[in-house]
Amino acid sequence: MDTTEELSGTYFYHGHANLSNQELFGLIFIESLSNHLGLDTTATVLIITGQPYIPVPGKMVTAIPGTSVASKLSRALLKQAKLPFGLRAWTPVGKSFNTLTMRKTTKWAALIDMSPLLDMQWQSY
């Protein structure tokens, strides 16, 4: 089956079975946006999940407003895991090249969350 079909209240789309309405919309949205931008679907998903769309109250004035899905997920999975031997690593922070700054961190979650996703976002453009 290479088409969208409804099967007993759920949907099938490009090899994905038992999809809800929201999951089907998400897959079609990502595929359409990837085609429009001329990017791979993986790059499109990294760009979307790395954007700070989730509002966060109580951030400092100098902080970038909001947080991303990728940030929430990586921080939930890695919690308070710190770099060994008290190392502090530099990580890029910013929404664009104009606002990009480097900050030090001792936490794996912040390092993994900010560096690779930001790099993948800019490389995919």
C-alpha positions in Angstrom: 0.0 0.0 0.0 1.6 3.3 -1.1 -1.4 5.5 -0.5 -3.3 6.9 2.4 -6.0 4.5 3.5 -8.4 4.3 6.4 -8.4 1.0 8.2 -11.0 0.6 11.0 -10.6 4.2 12.3 -6.8 4.4 11.9 -4.8 5.3 8.8 -2.0 3.7 6.8 0.6 6.0 5.1 3.9 5.0 3.4 4.5 1.9 5.5 3.2 3.4 8.8 0.2 1.6 10.1 -2.4 2.4 12.7 -1.9 6.2 12.6 -4.2 8.6 14.3 -5.4 11.8 12.6 -2.7 13.8 14.3 0.1 11.4 13.4 -1.1 11.3 9.8 -1.1 15.1 9.6 2.4 15.2 11.1 3.8 12.7 8.6 2.2 14.5 5.6 3.3 18.0 7.0 6.9 16.9 7.4 7.0 15.2 4.0 5.4 18.3 2.3 7.7 20.7 4.1 10.8 18.6 3.2 9.8 18.6 -0.5 9.1 22.3 -0.5 12.5 23.2 1.2 14.3 20.6 -0.9 15.7 18.9 2.3 15.8 15.4 3.6 12.9 14.5 6.0 15.5 14.0 8.8 16.9 17.5 8.4 13.4 19.0 8.4 12.5 17.2 11.6 15.7 18.3 13.3 15.0 21.9 12.3 11.4 21.8 13.5 12.2 20.0 16.9 15.2 22.3 17.5 13.2 25.6 17.4 12.2 27.2 20.7 8.4 27.1 20.3 7.4 26.0 23.8 7.0 29.0 26.1 9.0 29.0 29.3 8.1 31.5 32.1 10.8 32.8 34.4 13.8 32.9 32.1 16.4 35.6 32.5 16.2 38.7 30.3 19.4 37.7 28.4 18.1 34.2 27.7 16.5 33.1 24.4 12.7 33.0 25.0 11.1 29.6 24.8 12.5 26.1 24.6 12.4 23.3 22.0 11.0 19.8 21.9 14.5 18.4 21.5 15.7 20.3 24.6 12.8 19.0 26.7 13.4 15.5 25.5 17.2 15.4 26.0 17.0 17.1 29.4 14.3 14.6 30.5 16.4 11.6 29.4 19.7 12.8 30.7 18.4 14.7 33.8 21.4 15.9 35.8 24.2 13.8 34.1 27.4 15.9 34.2 30.6 15.8 32.2 33.4 13.8 33.9 36.2 15.4 36.0 34.3 18.7 36.3 35.0 19.6 32.7 33.2 22.6 31.2 32.5 22.5 27.5 31.6 25.4 25.2 28.3 25.1 23.4 26.6 27.4 20.9 23.4 29.2 22.0 21.2 31.2 19.6 18.4 31.2 17.1 20.5 32.5 14.2 24.1 33.4 13.3 23.4 37.0 14.4 22.4 36.0 17.9 24.8 33.0 18.2 26.9 33.1 21.4 29.1 30.5 23.1 28.4 29.5 26.7 30.1 27.0 29.0 28.2 24.0 30.5 29.0 21.0 32.7 25.8 19.0 31.8 25.6 16.4 29.0 22.0 17.4 28.3 22.8 20.9 27.5 25.9 20.0 25.4 24.0 17.3 23.4 20.9 19.4 23.1 22.5 22.5 21.8 25.5 21.5 19.8 24.5 18.8 17.3 21.0 20.1 16.7 22.2 23.5 16.0 25.0 22.2 13.7 22.5 19.9 11.9 20.1 22.8 11.4 22.7 25.1 9.8 24.3 22.3 7.7 20.9 21.2 6.3 20.3 24.7 4.9 
